[in-house]
């Protein structure tokens, strides 16, 4: 016999674990440390093991079912799972809105705007608040029973919270994988020598359609709910947005990006806002969905064959397309690294024409198994460099050719070597190699380095070819007459370039250090180095041990810096640069963790009146603040200038405090 006390304790623990699951997985706002949660769960597991008669199917310990299935059984959707019509531009959205207004004879419609998640649709069936079944969409009428697997998704409640839910409630939504979850999963797959998933959508679909629920349980799946199916023995509110709010109250996870707007213009404003923040969301969306918010109006509008009249998906331009690999070339970088580049049949992806995609290195070509002649999926997400996601093996022609890295540099014919343990193959030509010289010069001149306007690819190529410029120090000896003699160079552009060179001499220590192009020393590292040492001299004199005391500087980077400053030819170039008149004011030294704003993270949006955003950034950093490019819960302040971007909305959504220009100035002054 189980004592009443034990039964009560088990019920209490179950309620506690459910509550904390909800806070963690649905609200994303845990209120107890993980260790405390683990203690509660372990105690519950212990008691259930001792008193099996107390185990219930909806106990949080029962998410992972025991036995693998042979096959999924079929499920008939009483209320079909429909698809959505698409709109691809503003005009089509306005047409959609006009059509509906005409049909209903109203002047203005209220819309619920949601994100269009890129996962797979699932229907959950709750009877008396208990999850009894979960099915995929299938063809919309017949789906597959994936109950065992869906039960392992932690954000799906096994029983509904609170009260007032209908006796039978089907909830529909999208099962998906977060980008972090996807990355972690692929890392695991790669470690165990298993097949990689091409994108989060495929990973989610593959995980949900696993016959072994134990495997599904290990996959980082999540679910957002966006609607309902069968509803019996109870009523739902009269507005779509209120229905979703109700689902949320019952413990189901609903996207926090839901917004109610008026008219087509309201919808389009939402589209633009989401297009701007989509890459910061943590999960993939391929568009937004507009739904007429009043259920009565939805009913009056009704359905077409496969889609409701009252909703439309407004798609973002596709970020993935098919194209062909015409050739694979190598580019020689600043440090001699040979980067294979796929030359592609031009294709429009994410609104831009793509003709090249980097293949990074030899291993990457092997891993992706890319051959010349292959049909491939290319992706261009946001500002990210286009990449080949996957080869479409079924379309590989007989004539496809495997690629081999060259044994000799295509530019200078020096030997190519691959150091053990490194992914890159490198040209050993050093500054003898024109490509390396050219890259080093372009890097030196680039906007975030010495910012020499007008010194582009073509010109640098000519300067190197003619032998006018061997090292970056030669740049400052260039004469107007000499430059004006180059093809496609007039006296005016020549004078402009000399002027730009002169102007670049007044710089900052960070820019100058970055411009030198020391291997593995990027902008962030140069900033830390400049702050830590305060002067070029102090940095030059630092030994490897001292260098390693700088945050983020490990043995490899410390070694690179030390070697750089010890080489005679680098010292000679440095001396000539300084003799040419390059100068800066040494930055104030800030020991790590000691700035007034240390530990605080700022995000800037909009235009400031009293300074540029870069200046504001520098001044905040001088006080120890970190600057981030996107708003998250960890942001301390968002600095808001005139005409702010989507970051403002994001900050308001997350409740991150805002700082207007005057407040920023006060903060900087006090510092
Ligand atoms: S509503 C009756 N809302 O898109 C309305 N669908 O193209 C049916 N989807 O099968 C769907 N996010 O898998 C709706 N916020 C959202 C959605 C969404 C993603 C998917 C869903 C559906 C497909 C239709």
Boltz pocket constraint, residues with backbone or C-beta under 6 A from the ligand:
constraints:
  - pocket:
      binder: B
      contacts: [[A, 81], [A, 82], [A, 83], [A, 84], [A, 114], [A, 115], [A, 116], [A, 117], [A, 118], [A, 119], [A, 120], [A, 121], [A, 137], [A, 173], [A, 174], [A, 226], [A, 227], [A, 289], [A, 308], [A, 311], [A, 313]]
      max_distance: 6.0
